[in-house]
């Protein structure tokens, strides 16, 4: 009877050592990782992107014969033109008194004429 109890105690002790050893190994792996809660503790959640009203695209018109030529009306920034599918842009409305653009379209009979509606 004593022998049986000792063998059960030995098995229980061995099992406990294995489990606790595995837990210690897992804790060591957590500490070795460069990405843990301490890595990001100094960062706070914040919004990124346009602040307040800037950056809103109100309308886009694409030249029917030149698919790389676009006219973009920005709700808070005038009219912009690209001739290389958006790689570079030129402002077209800087000299005008209106600021907010609500609509941009090309004349159906002459796509070189751009119609711009101000306001939103």
N, C-alpha and C positions, 0 to 999 in steps of 0.2 A: 504494500500500500504506500509506504514512504517512497519507494523507488518510483512508483507511478506518479506521485505528486511532484517529485523532483524533476521528472522528465517533462511534465506539463508546465512546471514553472520555468524550466529551461527553454521550452518552445515559446512560451509567452514572452519571456525576456528577449529571446532572439527576434521574435516578431516585432516587439517594441523598438528594439535597436534598429531594425531595418526600416520601419516606418519613420522613426525620428531622424534617422540618417538621410532618408529620401527627402524629408521636409527641410533639413538643413541644406542639402544640396540644391533644392529648389530655391531657397532663400538666397544662396550664394549666386545662383544664375540671375536672379532678379537684380541684384546689386551690380553685376557685371555689365548689364545692358546699358547702352548709352541713352536709351529712350525710356525714362521712367518719370514718375510724377515730379521729381525734382528738376528734370530737364526743362519743363514748361511752366514751372511755378512763377516765374517772373512775367509771364505773358498774360495779358488780360483780354477777354473777348471784346471785339470792337467791330463796327461796320467798316467795310472797305468799299470803294467805288465812288461814284459821283455824290458829292455832298449837296444837300438841299435840292436845287432845281437844275443844276448843270448836267449836261450829257444826254438829255432826252432827245432822241431822234423822233421828230414829228412826222416826216414823210420822206420818201425816196422816189426819185424818177430815174429810169434807165433809158438811155438813148436807144431807140429801136434798131438803128443801123450800126451802132457801135456799142456792143455789150459791156465794154470796159469803161465807158463813160457814164458816170452817175452824178446826180445832183441830190444833195441831202439837205433837208431843212431841219434845223435843230431848234427845239423849243426855247432854248436860251442861248443862242449863239449864231444866228444868221444862216446863210446858205453856203454850202461847200461843194466843190466840184473835184472829181478825180477822173483822170483819163487812163489810169492803169489799174483799175479794179480795186482801188483802195490803198495802194502802196503809198502814194503821196496825195495831198489835198491842197487846194487853193481856196481861200475865202473869196466869195463873190459879193457879199453884202456888207462889207466893212464900211463903205462910204454912205450907207443909207441911215436914215434916222430910226427905222424900225429895228427892234431887237429880237422879239419873239416871232418865230416862224411856225405857222400851223399847217401849210400845204405847199407842195412843190409839184408841178406837172409840166410836161412838154406839150407845146402846141401840136395837135395831131396833123396839121397840114404842113408845118415847118418845125421839125424837132430841134432846130437851132434856137428857137424862141422858148424861153423858160418863163412860166407863169408862177408867181410866188404870192401866197396868201399869208399876211402877217396876223399875229395874234393866235391864241389857242382856243 
